[in-house]
Amino acid sequence: MMLPFFAPDVFDDEREVLLGVLRGVGTAPAQRFILGEHTARLERLLRDSMGAADVVACGSGTSALGMVLHAMGVGPMEIGRGAEVIVPAFGCAPLAAAVVNLGATPVFADVDPVTMVIDPERVEALVTPRTRVLMPAHVFSTMADMPRLAEIAARRGLRLLEDSAVAQGAVLRGRPAGLWGEAGVFSFVQVKTFGMPGEGAVVVTRDAELGAAVRLLRNHGQDGRRRFLHHRIGYNSRFDEVQAAFQVHRFATLPQRLARRAAIADYYSRRLGGLRDRGVCAPPAGTDGRSGYVYALQVRRRAELREHLAGRGIGSHVYYPRTLPGQPAFAAYAPPGRTWPNAELASRRALAVPIYPQLTDAQVECIADAVCEFAEAAPA
Amino acid sequence: MPFVSGLADIDVQIPFFTQSVTFERLWPLISRHVDEIGRRGKYSHGPKVAEFEQALARYTGARFVIGVNSGTDALVLLLRAAGLEPGDEVVVPAYGFVASASSVVLAGGRPVFADIDRRSYALDPAAADAAVTPRCRFILPAHMFAQVADMGGILRVAARHGLTVLEDSAEAIGMRWAGVHAGLLGAGGVLSFFPTKTLGAIGDAGAVLTDDERIAETVGALRHHGRFGRTLDHFPGIANPTELSGVNSKMDDIQAAVLLAKLTCLDADIETRARLAAGYTERLSGLAGIVRLPAAVDRPVVTTGVCYVYLVEVARRAELAEYLARRGIGTESYYPMPLPRQPCFAHLGYSGGEFPNAEAACRRALALPLYPDLGMAGVDRVCAAIRAFCAASGGGG
């Protein structure tokens, strides 16, 4: 059995659809390839389905974060110098890079030891008069503690940007991921829950003004009415029509894929939930504030489990083998003496196992069996 | 009854740009490339992007081609990789697309504008020389429309002031100065594959061209979250250490598929463009004095132009554009405003009047439809309409 960690056949069922939209967009009389009707339709679908004030399609989740920060008054560059943004110490590079690339300073907060999301207790102590934005991120299958973070942001006068890139479809206390912050983002890179055959993302927001600002920024500061009038320094961070047409088509089956991922996550948590004493800690069961994008265990003997799984043809992946302040690019923003022990632990222990919807029940069972077998053979 | 005749004409519109006939002709090739992408299962930053980079390196003669998400991103990453530090100043032309200057701001620098040469529409070496400040470290000429900038003059200015030359060669595929492809005359250049370009994708895509290994490696890392080592066509590379504060500027493999297909007929397309441009010049030359036609500037070395845009100048530009639009003919005003006068550069404090050549071009320049699908019959119709406009307006243009 070969079960790669990254599914190679993500769009196999929709090959004909992809060829159809590509040929259709390529030969359509409109000859509109970027930010056209298909993109507008995708934005409306997403906006209405989640009750957002605006959804703005753009080039990538990374640039989406950067543009929202920019719209919130962080940067660009010379103008951003000195502004601080509080981000988790464990997560993907854009959390820090989006801040640094605007000339601002990322301030790293430690994470919760079990869920690996930013720890609200740590955030409070890091707020300074220069803090502009609080940017928590949802990690793997767990949303950050948005109610408490929103309370802190409100009380300390901070803008709240939610890195929900991985959490499309997750709902916490009745509110969808992306709408707890003033703005959130969803990434559509192929491996994501609503992945597509190319790069793209959306900004979702409950603030129409913020949405309008990002609309300007994504297309060189132009207002979409008068070409070549550039109100602000902007970016090229746009959405391709081919991808939008494909996503509009696939939107109908998104709930099925979300449900399948959730079912797999739930199965894993039931099978693996009792292995903590044996050095394998699974995310808690439950559905509130959870998504099935990546299922990551925390494993004391991670390298050995990886090898064990590989021996059975099962791929696994270490997403963040270093903390963000531990990355060479961001070392300059790690004040001497400050430590992030839980982020360190997470970077040594987190191991993600396959969870994509194409997995059959038998394959999912087989992956759980392999993890159990490893844990049970381990010294207690 | 001009209104009625306008309606009748709308049935045979001549859009400013279309590539649908070319796309349909290339479809067997495009769909084969897309099938290959599906078999490999990597849809961005994948093997088709690598294949396109190699093909483009062969075409341009660049040692390194790095595929990215847009020409704008290519400029920003090139500036960063070439060593731009916060606060560094960069000499840029006062006329052109906004990215020629906004890329400098996004990379952390400050643009210093200089006027253009009236004939090539590109940075004027003398004006650039006068604009250099003590904080200038780079000079970023842009090649405009149909010919290369005066690279001899610009290289001399750069040498005199110790500036690094980078080229905004976004629209210059196929253009050469003394046999060297645009973008490779200094430390590096860029290409945009915006759909209307001579080599156009059907979405956003761009590339950096360079012969400098260190710049190439740095751009390669910056486009993928600052990760060095193998990331192209390699999923596990996402765990490589983040050495630089990078971005996500990965090219889509579907765009690479379209570009690979179009690259097979690029030289033929360039010839077609030249023929259509010659057709315009022939049919419009009788209007000299009313309509200014593009002309190749003589250079001391052999240069190769490419007719990407056929740009005319006319005093009553807005009226001509509207007259043509009513007859179903699309045009573009490249560019309506000098860059230093754009609201986004207001903080730099230019007041107007400093760049007379850029300002004149901005008042008068109009781009006519020019693309391989147009055909000479299309050129005939556009030219007939322009002649009718000139006749109707009493030769006052």
Interface residues (C-beta under 8 A of the other chain):
Chain A: F5 F6 A7 P8 D9 V10 F11 D12 R15 L18 L19 L22 R23 V25 G26 T27 A28 P29 Q31 F33 I34 G59 S60 G61 T62 S63 G66 P76 M77 E78 C92 A93 P94 A96 A97 V100 N101 G103 V189 Q190 V191 M196 P197 G198 E199 H220 G221 R227 F228 L229 H230 H231 R232 I233 G234 Y235 N236 R238 D240 E241 V242 Q243 H317 V318 Y319 Y320 P321 R322 Q327 P328 A329 F330
Chain B: P15 F17 T18 Q19 S20 F23 E24 W27 I30 S31 V34 D35 I37 G38 R40 G41 K42 Y43 S44 N69 S70 G71 T72 D73 P86 G87 V98 A99 S102 V105 L106 G108 R110 P195 A201 I202 G203 D204 H225 G226 R227 F235 P236 I238 A239 P241 T242 E243 L244 S245 G246 V247 N248 S249 K250 D252 D253 I254 Q255 V258 E332 S333 Y334 Y335 P336 M337 Q342 P343 C344
